[in-house]
Amino acid sequence: MIDFKTAQVRRHQQNLERYCRLLATELTNLQRQYLHKRIAEEYAQLKRLEKAASRATAWQDDTRVEQMASSSGLAKVSASPASKLGTKPEIHHGVAGSPSGV
């Protein structure tokens, strides 16, 4: 059985194909404008679905990694507060507790 998201993607792809076939026929300017508008809307919806699917896949991958790490006894790696704010985390080189280059 096809899942709902796959069916949505297929529906948008079929709509795009149908609209493109219609553009090859004899149309008034108004009909042609309407089809161009519908093609843009269908394409945008298709891209939104693809983006949502990639985010869901990334989230599932992260969850799988966390589950594997916790089941194997490995320490959980978490982002530092600085990286959560969009700034680069500080990288320290050298001996712990001493300034770099000393």
N, C-alpha and C positions, 0 to 999 in steps of 0.2 A: 504494500500500500504506500502511496506517495504521501509524504507529510505536507502539512499546510503551507509551510514556507516554500517548499519546492513547487507546489501547485501555483502559488502566487507568482513566483519568478517565471514559470512557464507561461502563465496567463499574460504577463506583461510582454514577454518575448513574442508571443503569438499576436498580441495587439500591435506591436511595433511592425511586425512583418505584414500584417493586414493593411495598416496605414500606408506603408511604403508601396505596397502593390496598388493601392487606390491612387497614390500620387502619380502613377504611371498612366492613369486613365485621363480622359478629357474631363476637366473640372472648371468650374467658375473660380474667379479669384477668391471669393469668399469661402468656397469649399476648400480650396487649397490652403488658405490661411488657417482654417479650422483644423485641418489635418496636421499642419506644421505645429500648431499649438498642442494638439493631442500627442504627437510624437515626442515633443519636449517634455510633456507631463509624464508620459509613460516611461521615458528614459530616466527622468529624475526619480520616479518611484522605484524603478529597477535598481538604480545605483544605491538608493537608501536601503533597500533590502539586502543588497550585497554587503554594504558597510555594516549593517546590523549583524549579518551572519558572520562576518570576519571578527567583529567584537565578541560575539558569543563564542566563537571557536577559540579566540585568545583567552577568554575567561575560563573556558573549560580546560585548556592546556595549563594555565596557571594553577587551577584547582587540582588537576592531576599531579603536577609537580609537588605541590604542597602535601598532598596525600601520600605520595611516595616518600617524601622527605620525613614526614612524621612517622610513617610505618617502619622506616629503616632506622629510626633513632637519630637522624641527622638534625642539627640545629636549624631552626627556621630562620631564613634570611629575610629581614624586613628592611624597607627603605628608610633612610635617615629622614628626620624632619625637614632638613634642608632640601632634599630631593623631592619631597612631597610639595614643596612650595615653588618648584620649578627652577631652583637655583642649583648649581653644580655642587655636589658634595666635596668637602675638602679631602685632599689626598696628602697623606703624610708619608715622607720617605725618611729612612734612617732609623736610628735606635728610638724605641719608644721612650717618650719623656724628654727627648733632647731636640732642639731645633734642627731643621734640615741644614745640611752642609757644615755642621760643627763636628 
